[in-house]
Amino acid sequence: MNSFLKFSKAALALCCCAHMLGAQAAIDPALLKPLAGDDPDARIAAVTQIAALANADAQKILDAINNDALYATPAGEVLIVSDTDAFNPATDKTGPVPDDADAITVNNRLRGVVEGALSGLKLFSEDRAVRLSAATALLTTADPSQTPLISKALAAEKDSEIQGVLKQVVATANLHAPDAESRRAAVKALGETTNASLRPVLEQMLSKNADGSNVEPDEGVRIEAVRTLAALDRHLAITDFVGKLFYGVSLGSVLLLAALGLAITFGLMGIINMAHGELLMIGAYTTYVCQLFFRHFFPGAIDAYLVVALPAAFLVAAAVGIVLERLVIRWLYGRPLETLLCTWGISLMLMQGVRSIFGAQNVEVANPSWMSGGVTVLGSLVLSYNRIVIIFFAMFVVFAVWLILNKTRLGLFVRAVTQNRRMADCVGVSTGKIDMMTFGLGCGIAGLGGVALSQLGNVGPDLGQGYIVDSFMVVVLGGVGQLAGTVIAALGLGEVNKFLEPVAGAVLAKIAILVFIIVFIQKRPQGLFALKGRSVE
């Protein structure tokens, strides 16, 4: 008997739960009734209230309105019609379509409200990226009618980043609230905003109508808008400065990788290598080949291709450099004009060779997944991972070159041959072998620079042509043969270029930098640091 009572109680509880769930799934007919009427304002208010429910039935009704599948009967029943079936969201039942049911007419105004409500419902998606995208989109489209839905999403949201965006959305929507106090509170809430797209909205509040009256009638709201605009301008100025600083360091790191090998071949050996840009290109194409190899044989480990590409690009570019030094350049030491013309011809041959193998079109080298995307700072500034990695990679390469030149036997011989070739030859140093290895080292570093360039854009036969002049400017400005000078000159030129471009344009910025270097070299021919190298002799 006791068992039977327990079972009865459990069954009764189960039935109650099922009844409650069924009741929760259905929508109050009072919310649906205005949709069957002719009052456009009442219909829009009904859509807003239904959207605020933020459940599956609300989604069904809004989708039905958007797809012209919502019908109404003369009795005021609202139905979602699909083929020959009619779903009644008030009773949560499906039946045949009544003969007297007519489609609800949807005008542009109602459709716009429905589309906005559907966008708002994405705030309840399980996918974080969908919620963040929907919240960001609402920053420019939200209106006061969506405030209940957005507030409900804000209360349910656990992600701090999305919460911050939703708070801005609520404030932005309330900028158009009917009462002045709500508008003033909304403007004040936006005082710490980092969204530049809100600036036109705030400026509109301070403008005047055609008759000379203020668009925003309340003086308190206008005063608060002025304060918010000033705070927004300060933040945007700081963000712009930090962005230029970061991208200047990024550009400087690319120039450093491009010029570091030239600082060795030109600075320490006195060779004007016009084919240095093509060694960058060879490093970039080596990266592309490694990517193809991994895609074909190890598709599951495609993100590791860059780890293999780094030593491969160094070895391939160094091997090409050693071959050039042994076959051509070794016969041209002390003859700078002939070296310039000869290496220029070699650069044309290398470009044509690459065109014959890979074609004249650019090829794409994709970033590994761990280098894709970026980190957001100051609310709106995105620092891309690939540029951050390149900055640290450039620092690592500089440190490695410093170790090689100052802490290894090869570096000791290089410095000895640079300072006094005849004396080094007399004490048994194989100067010809040191020349070959030094030139190979400089070309290998150029290959590493090509790997970095492949992560910033497409790779083509003309890739190196855009960096050869800048590389020579970096070496000459920093001081021929000076590693520290090369680092300072590369980072300095990168920063100056990024800060000048918005003011003077890309072309005039390059011209201004070139004129500055010419004037600087006239006053200080040795560059930033004292000249060291073969020309000292």
Secondary structure, DSSP 8 states (H G I E B T S, - for coil): -HHHHHHHHHHHHHHHHHHHHHHHHS--HHHHGGGGSS-HHHHHHHHHHHHHH-SHHHHHHHHHHHTT-EEE-TT--EEEEETTEEEETTTTEEEE--TT-EE----HHHHHHHHHHHHHHGGG-S-HHHHHHHHHHHHHH--GGGHHHHHHHHHH---HHHHHHHHHHHHHHGGG-SSHHHHHHHHHHGGG---GGGHHHHHHHHSB-TTS-BSS--HHHHHHHHHHHHHHHHHHHHHHHHHHHHHHHHHHHHHHHHHHHHIIIIIIT----TTHHHHHHHHHHHHHHHHHHHHHH-GGGGGGHHHHHHHHHHHHHHHHHHHHHHHTGGG-TT-HHHHHHHHHHHHHHHHHHHHHHH-SS-B-----GGGSSEEEETTTEEEEHHHHHHHHHHHHHHHHHHHHHHHSHHHHHHHHHHH-HHHHHHTT--HHHHHHHHHHHHHHHHHHHHHHHHTTS-B-TTTTHHHHHHHHHHHHHH-TT-HHHHHHHHHHHHHHHHHHHHHH-HHHHHHHHHHHHHHHHHH-TT-SS---SGGG-
